[in-house]
Amino acid sequence: MKLGLVALGLGVLVANMAWADGPDGCAFNGIDLYGDVEIVTSFPDVKVQIVTSFPDLNVQMVDSLPDSCGLWKIVTSLPDFKIQYVDRFPDIKIQFVDSFPGLP
């Protein structure tokens, strides 16, 4: 029982360390969470779940200049990072917004 709690605690610690990297905290595993994004069905850089409450990141889709936290431009080639939409076990949870993108 104690071993299971220790393993759970270490898992939470590692997950938080992966999320909180980057100077402004808007990165995951060294990947800045803004810029040109390609949606893929396999081998993503980040697994993303869309939620309507309690997101890790508020995302605003833009047509140009995705240069700050939470601004994403969808592309089909030369992405800054690749995402895969998942229903379970995401790396991050996002909520689409029309204004105020970034960390909630």
N, C-alpha and C positions, 0 to 999 in steps of 0.2 A: 504494500500500500504506500509506504513512504517513498519507495523507489519510483513508483508511478507519479507521485506528486512532484518529486524532484525533476523527473523527465519532462513533465508538463511545464514546470517553471522554466526550465532551460529552453524549451521550445518557444515559449512566449518571449523570453529574453532575446533569443536569436531573431525571431520575427520582428521585434521592435528595433533591433539594431539594423536590420536590412532596410526597414522603412525609413528610419531617421537619418540616413546618410545624406550628404550634400550640405552646402553652407546654409541654405534656407529651409532645409527639411523637406523640400519638394523633390525628392528623388527616391528611387527604389533600386537597391543593389547597384548603385553608381549610375543609374539611368535617370536623367532629368525628366520629370513628368510634364514636359511641354515640348511643343515642336511638331514636326511632321510625323504622323502616325499611320502605320499600315495595319489593317485588320487582317489577321491570318487565322487559319483553322488548325495549324500545328506549328510547333517550335516557336512560341512567342517569347518575347523578352519579359512580358508582364501579363499575368492572367488577371482579367478584370471582371468584376460582377457589377451590374447596374442595379442600384438601389434607389429608393425614394426617401429614405431617412437614414440618418447616422452614417454618412459617407466618410471615407478617408480623404477624398479629394472631390472638389466641385469642378466639373469640366465644362468649358464653353467651347463649342465648335466655331472656328473662324475660317475665313477664306484667305486671309493673309496675315503675316507677322505673328505667328504663334510664339512669342518671345518672353512669356512670363508664366508663372506657375498656373497650371490648369487650362492653358490655352492649347487646343489641339486642332491641327489641320489634317484632314484625311488625305492620304496620297496612295498611289499604287506602285510607286518606285522610289528608291532612295530615301527611305524613312529614317528618322532619328531613332525610333524604336518601334517594335511590333507588339501588338496586343492580340489577345484571344479572349472573346467573351465566354464566360463560364457561369454555370448556375451554382456550383459548389466549389469550395476550397480555392477562393481567389487569393491572389497576392495583395490586391487592393480592391476596395469598394468605391465606386464613383457614382456621382449624381450629376446628370446634365442640368445646366443652369443657363439662363439668358444673360445673367450679369453676376458680378462678383465671383469669378472663378478662383480657384486656389484652395488652400487649406481651410477647412471650416473653423 
